[in-house]
């Protein structure tokens, strides 16, 4: 098991394609590691370190059905000593107020994913765990301060790779969804089982199938830069100790004796 680094407690999962060297904004790469889990090997995860010493683990991440088991990614984070995970996703806008290039913060979600593992405990026969994983309020606040123009949105997690049909888009909007995406669900639930703080930020890549999609005019590049330039401030704000209460809320099943204290190290 790798030795955790106490000053590198944040993992950035990237479902966005960025220009080379764009992530230098978080500092140079100072370490790279592979992590073995029983759900697959993950890596190389790159550790970037800013001038103030804060470390951020960075890993490209795709929600396509061909991806590695999402449990391996979250478990690797836990094994690296990460406490907070930020997933930067690309999404389809259902909400008519959102269009290509917009930056949004994920405030809540609807789980419509049917073909991915939703729990670490499927084979354990454990019942009676009634957790409702929610996004970390402290990370959400830091995102809001770093990206003041980004609205909070409801994310509908779906399976890829096909795009939604127009009737499906109308249905998801009626449900209360603002966005469609492939990367945050079931990851938020898996992160919750590992007692990790979890947050989502997203860049809109297109509007839903029932809306008129104008030809791209460079909005994506601008939209990605907006989030990229906000990241150092976000990282800086998270240098403060956790006050979100996630650890206490998420550790309740373990503290009730339903799970072993260190089950993630035993897997
Ligand atoms: Zn938290």
Boltz pocket constraint, residues with backbone or C-beta under 6 A from the ligand:
constraints:
  - pocket:
      binder: B
      contacts: [[A, 136], [A, 137], [A, 138], [A, 139], [A, 197], [A, 198], [A, 242], [A, 244], [A, 245], [A, 246], [A, 247]]
      max_distance: 6.0
